[in-house]
Structures are given as C-alpha cells and as structure tokens.
Amino acid sequence: MIPLRLSLRNFLSYRTDAPVLDFNGIHVASLCGDNGHGKSALLDAITWSLWGQARTRSQSELIFHGEDEMQVELEFIMADTEYRVSRRFRKSGRGRQGATILELYIKTASGHEPITGNTVRETEQKICTLLSMEYDTFVNSSFIMQGRADIFTTSTPSRRKELLGDILGLGRYDTLAEKSRIKSRDSDASVGRLEIEINSINRELANKDQYIARLNAAERDNTLIGESKREKETEKNRLNGQVQQLQVVKTKLDMLISDKHRIDVGITSLQTKIQEQNKHLDDISQKSLMLSTFEDDLMQINVSSGEDDLVTQEYEQKGAEIQLLESQGNHLRSNNDALRSEMEDLRRKVDMLSSMGEEAPCPLCGQPLGEEGCKHLAQSYEQEGKLKVDSFRHNEKLIRDYDLQINELKSDIEKAKATINDLVSARDQKRKHLIQLIADAKASRESMNHITSMLERDKLELEGLIVELDKVTNSIPHLESEISDLPEISMNVYKIESEMQKLINQQEELLREIGAMQESIDRCSRLESELVEKTETFNFNAYNKGIFDQLAIAFGRNGIQALVIEQAIPELEEYANHLLGKMTDHRMNIRLETQRENSSGGEPRETLDIRISDELGTRSYETYSGGEAFRVNFALRLGLSKLLSSRAGAPMPTLFIDEGFGTQDSYGLERLVEAIRMIQDDFQRIIVITHMQELKEVFPVRIEVSKTSRGSTFVVS
C-alpha cells in the first residue's frame, strides 16, 4: 500500500480546516514536531481509515474534543491501481454505540466508482483482502508504532511464529489446510453415505434369485389359468347359444301370454259394455213409458199458476189500506202542527196578561181589562189551551196506531211477495225438470234402434275373442314345456362366468406379481450397474480422503508452514544481524531458535525464541533493556519488513517508523540513521516520526507538525 493523499476532519487534534497531506514526491521524510502536537495522529488516521483501529483508543476518544463527528479519507495505490477509502464516525446518545460509515472507491477512466460492501464489516473485509494483510500484520511489518517497536520481540514464541507466518503469507496455507480438511470431511461423508448405499444395494441384490424364482412360478401359473379360461369360454359360448334359442321361444311365449291377457281384458270389457247397453235399453224403455206422465205433469203446473193472482190481489188490497192510513196520519199531523201554533199563541197571550196585569187591553175593545177582566180572560185562555192539548194528545195516539197498522200491513205484503216468489221458483224448477225429462225420453226413444244395433255387433266380437282365447290358451303349455330348461342353463352360464371372473382375478394378481418381479429384476440389473459406479466412487472418495488428510497435514502449521519458517529464519537472522552489526559495530548478534528441548523428555517443542550474543556471551532477549533492546527491536522489525519485501519480489511500498530515538546517544543515532539510509531503496516511502532536533534535517523531506488554538496543522518542506 502506497499512500497518496490523507485528509482529516475532527480527528484527534486536527480540526475541520486541517490541510491535506500529499505524499506524492516523498521517498524518505521526517515527520517532526513537539510531543503532543499530532505527529502520531497522522499515522493513526491511516490505520483507522483502513482497519478502524488506532493504537488502543476507542472511536469516541478519537473525535476532536467538543465535536460529534470525525472523518478521514485516504487515497492510496495497491498493485498499480488507485483506491480511495472514506471512514466517518458519529457519536450517539449516552450508552449507545456510535454510527460508522465506511466507503471504498476504485479509480477508473471515468472517475472514482464505489465498490463498497453491503455492511461495514463486509467493506473492511474487502480492504483486508485488497491489502493482503490485517492490522496486526501491518504494525508488525510496515509500521513501527510508538511504544510498540518491541511488539514482535516481547510476544510469546507461539505468537511470534503466528506473526511471522502472517508476514510470510502463510495464511494461504491455513486456508488450503482448512479447504483440505473440508474436502476430507466431504469425502468422508461421501464414503459413509456410499457405504450405506452399497450395503443397501447388496441387500437388494441378495433377493434377485428369489425374484427370478417367483417370476417363473407366476408365469407358469398364468399359462395354466389361460388354458382354463379358454375351456370355460368355449363352454360358456355353447350354453349361450342354447340360451339364445330358448330366449326366442320365451319371447314367443311372452307374446302369447300378453295376447291372452289382452284377450281377457277385451272379453271383460265387451261383457261390461254389453251389460251397460242392456241396462241403457231398459232405461230408454222406462223413459219412453214415462213420457205421457211427464207431459200431464207439465200441463198441471201451467194450470196451477192462477193461485198467484189471488195472493197478488190480497197484498194489493193491503197496499190500498196502507195508503188510506198514511193519508189519515198525515191529516192528523197537520192538525197537530196547527194546534201547536195556536197553543204557542195562547201562551204568549197569557204571558202578556201576567206581565201587564190590570193594564192589559181588552182583545175586543182595546180598553184596560181591570183585575176581574184579566182574571176572566186568563181562565178563558186556560180552558181553551187545555182543550187544544187534549186534541193534540188524541191526535198523537191515533198517529201511533196508524203507524203500527201500516207496519203490520207492510210485513204481510212482504210475506205475500215471498210466498209468490217461492211458488213461482218451485214451479219454474219443476217445469224445467219436466221439459228436460220429456226431451230425454224423446231422445232415448230415437236412440233405441242405434243402441240395439251396437249391442248385436259387440256380441259377435265377444264370440270371436272367446274363440281366439281358446286357441292361445291351448298353445301356452307347449311353449312352457320347451323353455323349462332355460333357468338351469342360465344358472350354469352364471356359474361359468363366476368361475371365469375368479380366474381373471387370479390372472390379474399373477400379472401384477409378474410385473413387480420383472421390475425388481430390472431394478437389480440397474443396481448392479449402479453398484459398480458407486464402488468406484467409494474407492475414489476413500482415496481422496487419504490424499486430503495428507494435504491438511502438509499445509498445516507443522508441514509446509514449518518448512517455510525454517527457511525464512536464516534470511531474517542474516538481515537483522546485518543491521544490528551496523548499529553496534558488530558487538551484538541475533539467533532465532525454532525448537526447544522438552523438560519432560521426548520430542523437542516447536518455539521461536530470540537469543542475543555479545561480548559477554549469549542471553535471552528479555535480559536486555534501554538502547540495546531498542536496537535489537529495530533490527528485527526492519528485518521483518525486508523479509516481507523479498518474499513479495518487489520493494516494500511503505515503512512508518514512529518510535522514540531518545534512548540512543549521538553515536547510536548516527548508526540508526545509517541503517535507515541503508534500507531506503527497499521501500517506496519511509516516514520517520521524531521530535528530536538532531533528526529534523537529516532526511530530504520534512513534514513539520505544529499545534495552534485551532488545532494541529503541518507544513511540508
């Protein structure tokens, strides 16, 4: 990975107005500035943008104080292709995880096109695949991080081997080993499955002889049943011929029986008809004899209609009486109306006398009547009024009597009218009946000859039917004798058909058995071919399992990987000792031991111990400290980078050295600078981070970092 441009926003000590760090044209540069001004933050920005990791800080701690969001964009070249990665992080509420947005682009002729995954994890995996290294591999090879130059030397032996394996790209052997184990498991599963299938096939093939025997037996039985069916069919056809002949006779018999029934019905019908005709002739004769009687009765009815006139005269006389009584009543009502008027006039006169007293005038002379006159006149009025009241009441009584007589007369008239109506209705009814009887008697007399003729014809027809009935009746016994064997023959046909059906059922069962056995035999033939194929596949998979088991061991940690490490150790030792010799005037030497004797005996244990030799002898790395330990660490780290470069077959892209050189004296610093210059052609870019004034002017390019009230910034010179 070769960095091209780095831009930061609110990352650690850099604010939103931080300049873009352009790496173009830089080969070896010093990244300098006072402690805490933001030198290491630039390298943290690179690792955070690519892997989301920056030393030991959490993401929230990487945001500039007081801000909620940060962003880093890095443009870089990998395998001659330019990419851009952008990582953003925003804080969330208390107790909640922040939100990360990670985007990856590839530069094409039309610009940067996104190749971002569906999730942050997926995009990070794409970046790791693209760079061919994880974060730990990077910080153990290309990045000598501040305070972690000894990360390789202070790791456990097993971890050292793991890191060395990552640098050597042994992960692909782990992948191959895992694939081999998967292939082995798949082959083993196929072997197990095929073994079950082969055993199942062998069990089925063991029944093949039984299937053949059952097939032969079923075919023999089927042949015998076929012969029995043909014999039964011949007998059935013979009996059916007899049945058909007898059915013709039976049909003729049925027709005769039907004719006999028809003749019986005809005879019965004619006999009934002749009886009815004789009865009809008797009725006609009787009606003819009654004709004169009916005519006399009709004449008598016409004479008896004079009674109606007497009743009519009676209710007409009562009507005249009603008119007389009504006239007299009306006259009395008129008299009462006049009396009522006169009584009212007398009352007014009496009232006037009462009101005027002695001053009342005389009705004759007009003079005042005086007391006696008034009294006398009042008595006269009273007597006259009493007479009129008596006359009025007498008239009212007469009127009521007249009304009663009128109502009685009207009731008598209604009864007379009802009597007349009843007489007329009864007479008309009887007249109509007699007229109809006379007409029927005359018609019967006229139809007597026709009925007599029909009666003679029916008698002749009856005699013919009786003769025909005798003929049919005599023929039936002969035909019945001919078909007497038909039920037995039909029963024999039914029995044969039942026996044939049983044979058919048996034959169908045998055919199913034949089909099933033939299918089983065919299946066995197919299984025999399949057995050959499965056996070959079984042997092939069993062989493959052995091969893949061997490959899993070969690709494992104790196989090819161990050999690669064994071959790489001398190269790493040689390069590290070359650098260490330059830095120590060849006083110190590194030896890497890959095996250690087992304290309990037995085979040596795999390890990766670091042994340091100097003028005092050979000691373990852990006994060194200060500047000597740093030089050992530095030599091994550069040796790992060189090893990675040589394994890649090309110069390593970038080396970052962020480690305190304060442990070194002036002589040690000169040796370190000389070592860096010695390896500069092995890398595309070397960035040395330092705060020491002595090292600022040593390298051709200087990136000067400073810190202001607005945050950190830098200048490239």
Secondary structure, 3 states (H helix, E strand, C coil): CEEEEEEEECECCECCCCCCEECCCCCEEEEECCCCCCHHHHHHHHHHHHHCCCCCCCHHHHECCCCCEEEEEEEEEECCEEEEEEEEEECCCCCCCCEEEEEEEEEECCEEEECCCCCHHHHHHHHHHHHCCCHHHHHHHCEECCCCCCCCCCCCHHHHHHHHHHHCCCHHHHHHHHHHHHHHHHHHHHHHHHHHHHHHHHHHHCCHHHHHHHHHHHHHHHHHHHHHHHHHHHHHHHHHHHHHHHHHHHHHHHHHHHHHHHHHHHHHHHHHHHHHHHHHHHHHHHHHHCHHHHHHHHHHHHHHHHHHHHHHHHHHHHHHHHHHHHHHHHHHHHHHHHHHHHHHHHHHHHHHHHHHHHHCECCCCCCECHHHHHHHHHHHHHHHHHHHHHHHHHHHHHHHHHHHHHHHHHHHHHHHHHHHHHHHHHHHHHHHHHHHHHHHHHHHHHHHHHHHHHHHHHHHHHHHHHHHHHHHHHHHHHHHHHCCCHHHHHHHHHHHHHHHHHHHHHHHHHHHHHHHHHHHHHHHHHHHHHHHHHHHHHHHHHHHHHHHHHHHHHHCCCCHHHHHHHHHHHHHHHHHHHHHHHHHCCCCEEEEEEEECCCCCCCCEEEEEEEEEECCEEEEHHHCCHHHHHHHHHHHHHHHHHHHHHHHCCCEEEEEEECCCCCCCHHHHHHHHHHHHHHHHHEEEEEEEECCHHHHCCCCEEEEEEEECCEEEEEEC
